[in-house]
Amino acid sequence: MNVKIKRIDKSLPLPIYHTKGSVGFDLVARENTVIKKNEIKLVPLNVIIKTPKGYGLFLLSRSSTPIKKGLIVANGVGLIDQDYCGEDDEIKIEFLNISGKSQKIEKGERLGQAVFVKLGIAKFKEVSRMSTKSRGGHGSTG
């Protein structure tokens, strides 16, 4: 799959998959920033990406980011839509600092990763009744 990408700061690298088995590619901070304890802050990731038709681009924390920095993705998972790719649509990741102290992020630091996921777009058909018996609520299967 060919994907159009624009770097904002050309001194920073293009995203790469670090191993042959990687499904996520790393994204780097475009600028130095500080996230204070309990603060939510958007961190610019230096790229604008044209998500291909039929795909979504999901932003995730690198597995080491919460351990090393105490930063978690504030909204769980970021979702980049197919039409978020204009000249000013830099991808940013929203971090919440749960570390108890301010965290410094260095320009070029790998913080997040992204994954392309093939999607289906639903056409909803409203019904007055579902034809399947209820299976139970949260935790009902043990």
C-alpha atoms as one frame of an Amber mdcrd trajectory, in Angstrom:
protein
   0.000   0.000   0.000   1.394   3.392  -0.980   0.682   6.171   1.514   1.216
   9.908   0.983   3.107  11.528   3.855   4.454  15.014   4.496   7.090  15.819
   7.120   6.879  19.241   8.710  10.457  19.291  10.018  12.657  17.564   7.451
  15.489  17.154   9.985  13.401  14.442  11.671  13.106  10.970  10.120  10.174
   9.518   8.259   8.268   6.926  10.295   9.628   3.391   9.988   8.688  -0.119
  10.964  11.570  -1.199  13.221  11.373  -4.962  12.591  10.050  -7.222   9.837
   7.225  -8.271  12.172   6.221  -4.765  13.300   2.645  -3.777  12.484   2.989
  -0.304  13.987   5.357   2.415  12.833   6.964   4.799  15.307   6.207   8.508
  15.399   8.489  11.146  16.904   7.941  14.409  18.760   8.446  17.451  16.541
   9.475  19.744  19.390  10.700  19.796  22.958   7.827  20.018  25.392   7.005
  19.497  29.047   3.861  17.792  30.297   3.147  18.672  33.924   1.807  16.062
  36.367  -1.895  15.339  35.782  -1.840  17.510  32.635  -3.238  16.499  29.254
  -1.245  17.858  26.333  -1.140  17.392  22.570   2.309  16.483  21.264   2.905
  17.207  17.544   4.302  14.196  15.670   5.776  15.945  12.613   3.715  14.278
   9.893   0.584  14.685   7.845  -0.572  11.320   6.497  -3.220  10.625   3.869
  -4.964   7.566   5.278  -5.934   5.323   2.335  -9.580   4.805   1.481 -11.041
   1.900   3.432  -8.551   2.279   6.307  -8.328   4.057   9.614  -5.069   5.162
  11.190  -4.940   4.347  14.897  -2.503   6.161  17.218  -1.198   4.228  20.188
   1.415   4.730  22.845   4.656   2.811  22.444   4.676   0.097  25.080   7.650
   1.705  26.834   6.170   5.214  27.071   3.926   4.606  30.113   6.703   2.713
  31.903   9.509   5.182  31.167   7.562   8.452  31.232   4.249   7.783  32.987
   2.444   9.079  29.894  -0.701   7.386  28.617  -2.834   8.238  25.611  -5.529
  10.403  27.196  -8.383   9.227  24.988  -7.266   5.578  24.943  -6.597   5.364
  21.225  -6.332   8.168  18.714  -8.177   7.731  15.431  -7.084   9.588  12.297
  -9.855   9.802   9.708  -9.331   9.472   5.970 -10.095  13.161   5.409  -7.690
  14.505   8.065  -4.833  15.269   5.684  -4.860  18.968   4.830  -1.814  21.226
   4.946  -2.425  22.076   8.631  -3.526  18.585   9.768  -0.385  17.493  11.593
  -0.922  14.302  13.549  -0.686  14.861  17.286  -0.944  12.458  20.192  -2.834
  13.415  23.337  -0.950  12.353  26.465  -2.015  12.366  30.109   0.852  12.520
  32.583   0.151  10.101  35.460   3.754   9.987  36.691   3.369  12.432  39.572
   6.034  14.785  38.182   6.615  16.873  35.071   7.889  14.920  32.081  10.205
  16.420  29.460   9.836  15.257  25.886  12.782  15.771  23.567  12.474  16.672
  19.898  12.869  13.446  17.894  11.897  11.188  20.804   9.837   8.154  19.794
   6.624   8.323  21.805   3.782   6.930  19.775   3.093   4.428  17.085   0.449
   4.152  14.418  -1.304   1.236  12.745  -3.386   1.160   9.571  -6.536  -0.907
  10.068  -8.854  -1.981   7.255 -12.399  -0.882   8.042 -15.919  -1.491   6.913
 -18.279   1.467   6.737 -21.721   0.480   7.989 -25.057   1.265   6.427 -27.425
   1.215   9.379 -30.841  -0.425   9.098 -33.064   0.376  12.041 -35.262  -2.439
  13.333 -37.967  -2.446  15.981 -36.749  -5.673  17.572 -33.564  -7.737  17.625
 -34.057 -11.386  16.701 -31.457 -12.811  19.096 -31.853 -13.589  22.807 -29.842
 -11.350  25.160 -26.644 -12.976  26.413 -26.156 -10.783  29.498 -24.252  -7.651
  30.463 -20.653  -6.791  31.281 -18.872  -9.669  32.976 -21.723 -12.109  32.360
 -19.477 -14.762  30.835 -17.278 -14.971  33.925
